[in-house]
């Protein structure tokens, strides 16, 4: 992943048979990744698409949670 610091900036990619390298406009190396195997159509970051939602509280957690003194 390139990251937010490079949002809305031109990024340059160089690749060979083993790696893909990313550079900014000044020629500074940002990151490198191993090149995917032949036939790979997309590479993800391992996370599901969209925002991560907070897990809902379970009934057990509600029952064992202490009440606040204000309640």
N, C-alpha and C positions, 0 to 999 in steps of 0.2 A: 504494500500500500504506500502510495506516495505521501499522502497526508495533507492536512489543511494549510500548512505554511506555503504550499505551492498552488493553492486554489487560484484560478483565473490567471495563471502564468503558463507560458509555453514550456513544455518539457520535451526533451529530446531522448529518443531511445536508440540504443545500438544493440545489435544482437549478433551472436554467432551460433554455432551448433550446440553449445552447452549453456550459455547464459544470456540474459537480457539485462542491460544496464541502463539506468536513467540518469540524466544530467540536466542541470538548469541552464539558463541562457548564458551564464558566465563560464560554463564548462565544469562546474563543480559536481562531482559525483554525488548523487542522492542515495541510490540504493541499487542492488543487483539481486536478481532472482534466477534460479535454475530454469532453463527453458523447458516448457511442458513437452511431453512426448507427442509424437506425430498423431494427428487426428483429434487432439484436444480442441474443443470449440470455445470453451470459456474456463476461467480459473477464478474461483471465489476466495473469500477471506475466511471461510469456515464458519461464518455466522449466518443465521437466517436473514432473509431480506426484511427491511423495515426496522422500525424502532423496537427496542427491547421493552417489553411490558413487565411491570412489577407483578410477581406471583401473587395471586389472591390469597388472603388469609384463610387458613383452614379452620374448621370447626374446633378442632383440638386446640389450636393456638388461641382461639377466642376464649375457650373454657379455662385454660390454665393461666391466662393473662390476668395480672392483678388489676383491680379497679383503681383509678386515680383517687386521691383523697378528696378531690373536688366533687366527684360524682355523688 
